Amino acid sequence: MMEFNGKIFQILIPWFLSHGLKIIAILSVAYFIKKIARNFIEKIIRKIIVSDHFLSKEAEKKREDTLIRIVSGAISVIIWLMAGLMIFQELGIAIGPLSAVAVAI
């Protein structure tokens, strides 16, 4: 049993150092890009939206918040899809066929 555990560590440690750290880096970068993108989108939308004199301040804020959630959600999906594809590639899964299926849909 002790010999089996030693072999597992001999296999897992090099894999983690080569692939595991890259996967953690991909997830970390995706998370920070998502946070930065959300802040950027919020600032842009708050500046771009033209005030409507017929709406109250509360209604305008709700409209801006809705747009921020929609755009941020779409960007978030794109970021996590790209991160997922990069992780699949790091795990040795061919992403070419997945991309072809996605384009065909």
N, C-alpha and C positions, 0 to 999 in steps of 0.2 A: 504494500500500500504506500509506503514512504517513497519507494522508487517511482511509482506511478505519479505521485504529487510532484516529484522533482522533474519528471519529464513534461508534465503540464506546464510548469513554470518555465522550463527551457523553451517551450513552444510559444507560450503566451507573452512573455516579456519582450522578445524581439518583435513579435507582431504588434504589440501595444506601442512600442517605441517607434515603429515605422508607420503603422496605419492608425493606431488608436489616437496618437497625438494629432495627426492630421484631421481626423474626424472631430475631435474636440475643438481644434482650431476653426474648422469649417462652421461648426455650430456657434461658436463664440462670435466669429465675424458676422455671421448671418444675423444674430441677435442684435449686435451693435449697429449694423446697417439698418435694421428694421427700426430701432429706436431713433437713429439720426433721421431717417426718412420720414418718420411720423412727425417729428418736431419741425422739419423742413416743410412738409405738406401743411401742417397747421399754420405756420407763419405765412406761407404763400396764400392759402385760401382766405385767411383773415384779411390780407391786404387786397386780394383780387375782388372779393365780393363787394359789389356796389350797394350802398345803402338804399333801401327801398323806403320811401317816405310814408308809404301806406302800412308798413309793418311796424310793430312795436320792437323795442330793443330785444326783448325776450324771444320774439319770433325770429328775428335776424340771427341771434345767437344759436337758436335751435337749428336753423337752416345751415349755418356754417358748421355746426357740430356734426350734422348729418353728412354733409359733403366730406368733412374730414374723416369720418368713420368709413365711408364708402371707398374713398381713394386710398386711405391707409390700409383697409382690408384687402383691396386688390393688390397693392404693392406688397403687402405681407405674404399673400399667397404666392406671388411670383418669386419672392426672396426664398421662402421655405421650399418651393418646388426646385429651385436651382440648387439649394443646399442639399436637398434629398438626392438629386441626380448626382451631385458631386460625391456624396457619401456612397451611393450605389457603385459609382465608378471606383472609388477607393476600396470597396469590398470585393471588387473583381466582377461585378455584375455588368454585363454589356448594356449600355444605355442607348445605343444606336437603335435597336428594335423598339425600345420604349418611346424614343423620339419619333420614330416613323409612325407608330400607332397614334401618338398624340397629334401629329400633323394630319393623319388620315381622318381623325374625328372632327 
